[in-house]
Every structure is written in C-alpha cells, then in structure tokens.
Amino acid sequence: MNRFFGKAKAKEPGPTMGDTISNTESRADSVDKKIQKLDVEIKKYGEQMRRMRPGRAQQLVKQKAMRLLKQKRQYENQHMNLQQQGFNMEQQAFAIQTVKDTQQTVNVMKQAKTELTKGMKKININDVENLQDDMEDLLEDSNEMQEILGRSYGVPDDVGDEDLEAELDMLADMDMDPSLLGEDLPDTGDSLLVGPTPDGALVTPAGPTSVDEFGLAELN
C-alpha cells in the first residue's frame, strides 16, 4: 500500500560489528553481576549451615544453596560463551579493518608510483650526470684559482724547510748583540728601560722614548 500513497519506508541499516560487540560485552557484564550476587547468597547460606545443628532445617538450607550453585554454574557457562563470542567478533573486526587499511595503503602506493613515473619522465639522467661533472670541474677550477691567488711573492724556491728550521734554532740559541738591533742606536749609558707609556713610548730614567713598530727605540 505504501507505494500507492507515498515512497516506501527506507530500510534501516542493521547493527554494525562494533554495535554487536558492545552489546555482547554488555550482556557478559550483566551475567557477571548475577554471578557475584549468587556468590554472596551462597556464602550466606554456607555460614548459616555451619551455625545449625544437623537435621531437617539444615538440609533445607543446603538444598537452597545447591540450587543457587546450579544457577551459578549456568551463568558461568553463559558468561564464558559471551566472552568467547565477543572475542571472535573482535578478531573478525580486526581482520576487516586490516583489509581496509591494506587497500588504502596499496592505493596510496599506486598513486605515489604514478607521480614518481611522471616526475622521472621530466628528468634526463644524462643531464643530471653532466651537471654533476660540470659542478666538479667548476669546483676544481675554483680551488686552483684560490691556490694561485695564495702564492707568496719574493720567497726563494730553493730554501727548504730544513734550512729554515736550522736558522730558527740558531737564532734562538744566539746571544743577541745590542749592535745587531740597530747600527746607529744612541748611547743611553747605564740607563734602564722602565716601561711603555699609554701612547706606546718607552720610559727611561732620562724620560720617555718613542719606539717603532718592532718595539725598538726610534732614532732621533
């Protein structure tokens, strides 16, 4: 009749895997609470039996306790079955999600492959190799230019390091004659240098004396 008076009512979607798992866990929790409640009652009957003398009254209490124990066993079996069902559905849900994730990963990898293929078509590996060779040649030329600009002028090429080291050792061991420091130094007598002034002049007992760039007294 609905098709004559309007659109048919849309079919409601069924419960999802997550909804079913949640419902199963809720049922298992409910059964577990019933088991805990039975444990309290069974314990109460047990304590009551220990305080009673053997007889008909004790047997009646024992029968009640036994009936509750049977109920507890049934609930425990139900609880175990519900837990197993929930576990199985969780494994299935995990497998389904793994398949979805794998499909998504494969799609992303395919897209990446397509983009890489397009990009590699725009690059010539020979051009890259030639560019690398050109850069290497330019760096070698630059290093050679720096070496040329760093050459020393007026230094004899025939002087070796051994000769220079020997001369340095000789100068270090030699007692310097004051006459070697300047041929025309003025005779200062027995006066001693006291020290430099803030403007760079040497102070002697006779007064300040200017010094040159080597720290020697300037000639007047």
C-alpha angles and dihedrals in degrees: 000000000000092000090061097049101033146320118322114258111265114249111250115235117254125243117290126234089258092052092051093049091049091049092050092050090049091053091048091052090050092052090047090056090052090052091052091050091051091050090058093050094045091050090050092053091047092054090047091052092052091056094049128083118241111274146089095310091053090049091054091052090047091053091053091050091049091051090052091048090055090051090049091053090051092049091048090054090048091048091050092049092049091049091050092049091050091049092050093050091048089054090050092048090050091051092049092050090047090055091049092049091048091051091050091048092050091049091051091049091051091051091049090050091052092050092047091049091052091047095049091052088063093053124074110206090206090057090051091050092048090048090052091050091049091051091050091051091048092051091049090050091048092051091048091050091051090050091051093049090049096058118122122238126223096009112133112242093210094064110100130202092250092057091049093049092049091051091048092052091049092052091049093053096043122098104234115232112220088229089064091062092061133347096214101039111149118251106255094178114211094334116132127216111249101190146281125299122226090265092056099260123134116242117218130172087263093053141278118325124197118238131208128233090280094055094254125130112268118238116245 
